[in-house]
Amino acid sequence: MTIISIQQLVAHRGLQCEYPENTALSVSKAIAAGALFIEIDIQLSRDKQPMVYHDVTLDRVSGRHGQISELDCNELLAIPAYEPTRLGEEFVDETIAPLARVVETVLQHPQVTLFVELKEESIQQFGATVMLSRVCDVLLPIRDRAVLISFDYPIIAAARASGWPQVGPVLRSWIDLASTAIESINAEYTFVDHKIIPQVADLTKLTTRLVVYEVDNVELASGLINRGVPILETFKIATLLGQAK
């Protein structure tokens, strides 16, 4: 019997399987479903405010043309974040959320840890110093349970050097795990796509807590847990919990 517990699962972009990703609604619904770990993505607005959004463009999630960095925070707050192609018009009243709104929600639930992915596009456009400063300022109320993660290794190294309590690089390649850039960070967590983990890799001796994504079925989840993976990131928390036998 493979037992998959809620302590082993990260809600990827909130409860995305049922609600629009990276919204205040998807985060609150993930918490209501019992999630202890939630991951969100951050892009900066034109006026450098952290917004909970994955894509650079507004097309897929908001159903309109344009880029998130072309609009100020107040303008973005009025734009829907409803994933029309996937979910139709059901959530058209749900709007783009600022990071501050998610922090307010998480602040009320001390059992929840928030993984905050700093998107490379905003880092490149606004600079790592601005990105890190703006995001960290907003995260201060939940500082001890907000983990900064990114594919951009230097910004995670900078977060570590600045004294941010918990960080995690997102691996571009499995071999990077043994690189000086990653080892010097000494991260609490390391995120990796399950597809790039070698079958021969011994996952039981890592000094970092491995978070493996995107896990969407119980067979894959069971196999990874049996190999020693402590945490799985998924769009389908309810599915994995419901199918575990």
C-alpha positions in Angstrom: 0.0 0.0 0.0 1.3 3.4 -0.9 0.2 6.1 1.5 0.2 9.7 0.1 -0.4 12.3 2.7 -1.2 16.0 2.5 2.2 16.6 4.2 3.9 15.4 1.0 2.0 17.5 -1.5 2.4 21.1 -2.8 -0.6 22.7 -4.4 0.9 23.9 -7.7 -0.5 27.5 -8.4 -3.1 26.8 -5.8 -5.9 24.4 -6.3 -5.5 24.7 -10.1 -7.4 21.5 -11.0 -10.7 23.2 -10.1 -10.0 26.9 -10.1 -8.1 29.5 -12.1 -4.4 29.2 -11.4 -2.4 31.7 -9.3 -5.5 33.5 -8.0 -6.5 34.4 -4.5 -9.4 32.0 -5.0 -7.1 29.1 -5.9 -5.0 29.7 -2.9 -7.9 29.9 -0.5 -9.5 26.8 -1.9 -6.2 24.9 -1.6 -6.0 25.9 2.0 -9.6 24.8 2.5 -8.7 21.5 0.9 -6.1 21.0 3.6 -2.9 22.0 1.6 0.0 22.7 3.8 2.3 23.7 1.0 1.2 26.1 -1.8 3.2 27.3 -4.8 2.6 30.6 -6.6 4.4 32.5 -9.4 5.3 36.2 -9.3 5.7 38.7 -12.1 6.2 42.5 -11.6 3.8 45.1 -12.9 4.9 48.2 -14.7 5.2 50.0 -11.4 7.2 47.1 -10.0 4.5 45.6 -7.8 4.5 41.8 -7.2 1.6 40.2 -9.0 0.5 36.5 -8.7 0.8 35.5 -12.3 2.7 32.9 -14.3 2.8 34.1 -17.9 4.4 37.2 -19.4 1.4 37.7 -21.6 -2.3 38.1 -20.6 -3.8 35.9 -23.3 -4.1 32.5 -21.7 -5.2 33.4 -18.2 -6.9 36.7 -18.8 -8.3 36.3 -22.3 -6.9 39.6 -23.6 -3.8 40.8 -25.4 -0.9 42.6 -23.7 1.8 41.9 -21.2 1.6 42.1 -17.5 4.7 44.4 -17.3 2.9 47.0 -19.5 0.3 47.8 -16.9 0.4 49.2 -13.4 -0.8 47.3 -10.4 -4.2 49.1 -10.2 -4.9 48.4 -13.8 -4.1 44.7 -13.4 -6.4 44.4 -10.3 -9.3 45.1 -12.6 -8.4 42.4 -15.2 -9.9 38.9 -14.9 -7.7 35.9 -14.2 -10.1 33.1 -15.2 -8.4 30.9 -17.8 -11.2 31.1 -20.4 -10.0 28.3 -22.6 -9.8 25.8 -19.8 -12.7 27.0 -17.6 -15.0 29.0 -19.8 -16.7 32.0 -18.2 -17.3 30.4 -14.8 -14.7 32.5 -13.0 -14.7 35.6 -15.1 -15.2 37.8 -11.9 -12.0 36.5 -10.4 -9.3 39.2 -11.0 -5.5 39.2 -11.0 -4.2 39.2 -7.4 -1.3 41.2 -5.9 1.1 39.1 -3.8 -0.1 41.2 -0.8 -3.5 39.7 -1.0 -2.2 36.1 -0.9 0.1 37.0 2.1 -3.0 38.3 4.0 -4.7 34.9 3.4 -1.6 32.8 4.4 -1.1 35.0 7.4 -4.4 33.7 8.8 -3.3 30.1 8.4 0.0 29.5 10.3 0.2 25.9 9.2 0.7 26.9 5.5 4.1 27.3 3.8 4.2 29.4 0.6 6.6 28.7 -2.2 7.1 31.9 -4.2 8.6 31.5 -7.6 10.4 34.6 -8.9 9.8 34.5 -12.7 12.8 35.0 -14.9 11.1 37.4 -17.3 10.6 40.0 -14.5 14.1 39.4 -13.2 15.5 40.1 -16.6 13.3 43.2 -17.2 13.5 44.9 -13.8 16.7 43.4 -12.4 17.3 40.9 -9.5 17.8 43.6 -6.9 14.4 45.2 -7.6 12.6 41.9 -7.9 14.0 40.6 -4.6 13.4 43.8 -2.7 9.8 44.2 -3.8 8.9 40.6 -3.2 10.6 40.3 0.1 9.0 43.5 1.4 5.6 42.1 0.8 6.5 38.7 2.2 7.8 40.1 5.6 4.6 39.2 7.6 5.1 35.5 6.7 8.9 35.6 6.3 9.6 32.4 8.2 7.2 30.3 6.0 7.7 31.9 2.6 10.3 30.0 0.5 11.8 31.9 -2.4 12.3 29.7 -5.5 13.5 30.3 -9.1 15.1 28.9 -12.2 17.4 31.9 -11.8 20.2 30.6 -9.6 21.9 33.9 -8.9 18.7 35.5 -7.4 18.3 32.5 -5.1 22.0 32.9 -4.1 21.4 36.6 -3.5 18.3 35.8 -1.3 20.4 33.4 0.7 23.2 35.9 1.1 20.7 38.5 2.3 19.6 36.2 5.1 16.2 35.1 3.7 15.3 32.1 5.9 14.3 29.5 3.3 15.2 29.3 -0.4 15.1 26.7 -3.2 16.5 26.7 -6.8 14.5 25.1 -9.5 16.9 22.9 -11.5 17.4 23.4 -15.2 19.4 20.2 -15.4 19.9 17.4 -12.9 23.7 17.7 -13.1 23.3 21.3 -11.8 22.5 19.7 -8.4 26.3 19.0 -8.0 27.4 22.4 -9.3 29.2 25.0 -7.3 26.3 27.4 -8.0 23.8 25.2 -6.4 25.9 23.6 -3.6 27.0 27.1 -2.4 23.4 28.1 -1.8 22.9 25.2 0.7 19.1 25.4 0.0 16.4 24.0 2.2 14.5 22.9 -0.9 15.4 22.0 -4.5 12.7 21.8 -7.1 13.0 19.5 -10.1 10.9 18.2 -13.0 10.4 14.4 -12.5 11.3 13.9 -16.2 14.9 14.9 -15.8 15.7 12.8 -12.7 18.0 9.9 -13.8 16.6 6.4 -13.0 19.9 5.6 -11.4 20.0 8.6 -9.1 20.0 7.8 -5.4 17.5 10.3 -3.9 17.8 9.1 -0.3 21.1 10.8 0.4 20.4 14.4 -0.6 21.0 17.1 2.0 18.2 19.3 0.5 14.5 18.5 0.5 13.6 17.5 -3.1 10.3 18.8 -4.4 9.4 17.0 -7.6 7.0 18.3 -10.2 4.7 17.9 -12.1 3.2 14.7 -10.6 -0.3 14.0 -11.9 -1.1 10.4 -11.1 -0.8 8.0 -8.1 1.5 5.5 -9.9 4.1 8.2 -10.6 3.7 9.6 -7.1 4.1 6.2 -5.5 7.3 5.5 -7.5 8.9 8.8 -6.5 8.0 8.4 -2.8 9.4 4.9 -2.8 12.7 6.3 -4.3 12.9 8.7 -1.3 11.3 11.9 -2.7 9.8 13.7 0.3 7.6 16.3 -1.5 5.6 16.2 -4.7 4.2 19.3 -6.5 0.9 18.7 -8.3 -2.1 20.3 -9.9 -4.1 17.4 -8.6 -3.9 17.2 -4.8 -7.4 15.7 -4.4 -6.7 13.1 -7.1 -3.6 11.9 -5.5 -5.1 11.7 -2.1 -8.2 10.1 -3.4 -6.4 7.5 -5.5 -3.8 6.4 -2.9 -4.3 2.7 -2.1 
